Amino acid sequence: MDIKMFGQITNAFGPSGFEEEAVRTVAGYCQKFELENDSMNNLYARMPGAKEGKPVVQLDAHLDECGFMVQSIRENGSLGILMLGGMVITNLPAHTVWIRTRSGKLVKGIITSKPIHFMNESERANQSLSIESLSVDIGAVSREEVTDVFGVSIGDPMVPDVTFSYDEEHDLCFGKAFDNRAGCACIIDTMNQLYEDRERLADDFYFSTAETQGRMRGGVQIRLMDKSYISNPLFIQYAEEVAKKYGIRYQETVRRGGSTNAGKISLTGKDVPVLVLGVPSRYVHTHYNFCAGADLEAAADLAAEVIRGLDIERIQHICRQDLLK
C-alpha cells in the first residue's frame, strides 16, 4: 500500500455533492487504467483491453466525505450551517473547518463553542446541541464582510480541517475521511496488483468496501450482515479460504446498523453476489480517524487474491448455478 497516496486521497476536499478535487486526486493515481466520470462525480476505472463476454467484477467505494454547507449568513458575520452526511452534533464545537468559496478559495473557520464560564447553570447541566444552535466563525464582523471580503456565499461547502500523517513506528494512519477514502486507496492498490494479470482476469473491477469500527491491526474485516444486506455465504466461505491460504489476517462482523452500496448492488438484475471488505477505522464520521496500514494492505491483498482465484466454476458455485445439479 502506498501510504503517501492514501494520505493525498484523504486530504482532498470532497463533501457529498462537491467531490471534484477527490475525483481528480483518485484519477491521478489511475492513469494506467481507462477512466470515465459522470455528472454525479462517479469515477470509473477499467482495465485496458477489455474483451467481450468475460465476467465483470466490481470494486466499489464512495469517495465523498462528511462535511457541511453554509445555510445562512447572519448580521454579525457568523455562518449558520447544515450537515452533509451524518455527524454527532456534540463532537463538532471548537473544531476548525475549510470553506470553499465559489471562486475556489479556501477560508478557515471555527465551529463556535460557548466558554464554560459564560454558561448558566442550566446550560452546564444540559450539554445537548442542535445543528441550528451552532455557527461557524471566520473572523468576520458583519454579513457584508463575509460576502464582500471573504467571498463566502450561502451554499458554499465545508469540510473538517485535518491533515493526514503517518506514524511509521506504530504503522498508524491519522487523518479525515477514512470512510471511505480508505476503500478508494484499497481499490487502487488492488487494481495495481492485478494489472499484470489483466489478460486472464475479468474486465471491470468493482468490490464493495466499507469503513468499520472493528479491531485495528486485526486484519481486513469481512462483513456478514448489516442493515442493508445479508451476505452470500458461499462468497464469504471462498474469501475466508483464500485468506487462510495466503496468510491474510481477517476478522468477521455482523452489524446491527449501518449500510454500504452492497445493499443496492446485491439486488441489481437477478441479483449480484457481493463481498463487503472493511478497513477497521476509529472515530469515522468525525473530524479525526485512526487506522493501521497493515489493515489497508490486508483488505487490498484479499481483494486481489479473491479475484485471481475466480474461474467459471467458482463463479457458478457462488451464484448457486450448481444448486440443482
N, C-alpha and C positions, 0 to 999 in steps of 0.2 A: 504494500500500500504506500502510495506517495503521500506522506503526511502534509507536505507543503501544498499539494493540490487540494487536499481536504480542507486545509486552512483557508485557501483562497476562495473556495466554494462557500464555506460558512460565512466568510466576511462579506460576501456580495450582498448588496441591498436588494431585497425582493419580497416584500409582504404580498399577501394574496391580492392579485389583480395588477401588481406592479413589478413583475418578475424579470423585466428586460435585462437588467445587469446580471442576474443569476443565470439566465439563459445564455447570455454571451460568455460568461465565465465557464460554465459547463461545456459549451460548444468549443471553447478554446482548447480543451483537453480531449476533444473527439475528432480532430482533424483528419485522422486516417479512415474515418467512417463516413458513410453517406448521411448528410444532415438535412433536416427539414424542420420548419417550425410552423405554427398556425396562429390564428388570431387570439387564441386563448393562452398564448405563451407556453404551449406544449412544445417540447423539443423531442424529435425522433432521430435516433441514431441507428443506422442499419449497417450490417457488414457489407462491404463492397462485393460485387459479383454475385448477387442473389440469383438463384435458379428457380424456375417454376416447379411446383409440385412437392417441394420439400416442406417438412413440418415447420411451424413457426413457434418459437419460444419467446415469450415476452418478459423483459426485465423492466419493472415499473417502480418509480419512486417519485414523490412530489417534491418540487424544488422551491415552493413558496415558504414563507416563514410567518410566524405570528407577528403582528405589528399593530399600527394604529392609523387613524385618519383624523385630520383637523375637521371638527364638526362645527365649530363656531369660533369667532374672534371677538373677544369681549372688549368693552370700552377701556379697561385698564391694561390691555395688551396681553392678557393671558389667553390660552387656547383651550377651548372645550374639545374633547376627543371622544372617539368611539373605537372599539377594538376590531381589528381584522384577524379573526381567529380567537381561540379561547385561552384566556389567561386568568389566573386567580387575582382578583382585584387587590387584595391586601399585600400582594408581592410587589406592587407597582410603585408606590410612593418613594420619592427621593432617588429614583434611578434615572439615568440620562438616556436620551434618545437622539436620533438623527432624523430631521425632517428634510425631505427632498422637495424643493420648490419646482414650479413649472418650468423654470429656466435650467433646472438640473443642479442648482446649487444646494449644498448640504448645510443645514442650520442646526446647531446643537440646542437641545432643550432639556429641562429638568422637570420630571413629573412632580407636582407640588406635594409637599408634606408639611403639615402643621406642627411646629415645635411643641414638645410636650408641656413646656411651661406656659404656653399660650392656650392650652386646652382647659376647659372647665371640668368639673368632677364627672359629669355625665359623659363627656367625650372621652375621658381617660378610661372610664368603666366600659364603654361600648366602642370597640375598635372596628365595627363593621363599616364598610365603604360601598359606594356605588360608583360606576364609571362616570355618572353625571356630576359627582362631587369632586372629581379630580380635574386638574388643569395641567397644561404644560407651559412652563415659563421659559421664554427665550431671551429674557433680559430687556424686553420692550416695556414701555410705559403707557402706550396708547394703541388703539386699533390702527391708526394711521401709520405709526412706526412699524407695526407688524407687516402691513401690506406694502408700504412705500419704501421702507429702508431695508427690512429683512427679506422682502419679496415673498412672504408666506401667504397662501390663499386657502380658503375653505376647500376641502377635498384633497389637500396635499397629504401624501403618505408619510409614515414614520416607522422606524424600526429601533430595537434596542441598540444602544451604543456599546458594543462589545467587540474586542479584537481577539482573534484566535492566538493561542500559544500552545506550545508542546513541551512537556516536561519529559525529556528523553530518559532521564534516570529512572523514572517511575512509569514510563510509557503511558503518560496521561495527557489526553487532549482536553483543552478548555476553550470554550467559545459559545457562540449562539447558534440557533437554528439547526442543531444536530437532528432535529425532527423536521425534515428528513433529508438534509444535505448529506448526512452520513450514508443514506441509501444511494444518493446520486454518486458519491465517491466510490461506493462499492460496485455500482453498475459499471462505471468507467474501468475500474480495476479488473472486473470480471471479463469485460469485453476485450481488454488488452491481453489478458491471459489466453483468451480463445482465438485471438486474431490469426495466429499462425495455423490454427486448425480449421479455419473458416470454410475451406473447400468441402470438408466432410461433415460439417455441422449444419444446423438449421440456419435460416437466413436472418430473421429478425430476433432480437433478444429482449424479452420482457419478463421480468420476475417481479413479484410484489415484495417490497421491503418495508419494514416498519421500525419505528423507534420504540424502545421498550424501557420499562423500569426494572429490568431483570438484574441479575448478579453480574457486576463488572468483573472482567477477567475470567468469566465462566464460559467464554466462547459464544458463538453465534446462537441466538435464540430462535427456536422453531416453534411457531405458534400453532396450537392445535385448534383453538377456537377463540373468537371474540364476538362482539355484539353484531358484527356484520356477516360472519360466515362460519361454517363448520368445515374443517379441513378434509381433504381427501386422504383417508388413512393409508392408501396404497402409495401415494406420493410421499407421505411422511415416512413410511417404512423404508422406502427406497432411499430417501435423503439421509436417514439415520444409518443405513447400511453403508452408504458412501462415506459418511463422516467417520465411522469406525474403521473402515478400510484404509483411509488416508490419515488417520490420527488427528482429525479436525475436532476440536473441542466444541461441544454444543450443550444446550440446555433446553428444556421444554417449558411451555407455559400455556395455561388456559385462562383467558381474560374474561372477567365479568363485564367489563365495559370496553370502550374504545373500538376503533374500526380502521380498516385500510381500504384501498381501492380493490383489494381482493374480493370484497363482498359483491361488487358490481361485475368485476371481470369474471368471477366464477359462474355468473348467471347469463353470460353472453351466449347467444345462439342456443345450442342444445346443452350447453354448459362447458366450462373450461376448467380442468384441474389446476389448482393454484397451490403454491408452496409459499408461505409467508416466513421470511427470514428477517430477524431483527438484530440490531446492534444495541446492547444494553447501554442506556444513557440516563444519567441522573438529571433531574430537575427540568425535563422537557416542558415546553410551553411557559418558560420563564426567561429572564434575561440570560442566565448563565447555565451552561451544561458541562458535564464531565463525561468522557467515555475513554475506553482503553484502545490503544492502537491495535493490540492483539485481537480484540473482538471485531474490529473492522476487517482485519485480514482474514479471520475465520469465516466471516459472512461471505466475502468475495471468493475465497478459496472453495467453500462448499458449493456456492452457486456454479462456479466454473466446473468443478468435478461432477456435479449432478448433470450438467448439460453435456459434458464429454461422454458420460455413460449412457445417454439416451440413444436407443435404437428403436426400430419399428416395433419389435416385440415388447420392449419395455413400455413404450408409449401406449400400445394397445392394452397392456395389462393395467396401467394407471387409469386409462379411460374405461376400464371394465369391459372392453370389447371381447374378452375371452371368458366372460362370466357364464355364458350358456353353452360353452363348448365342452 
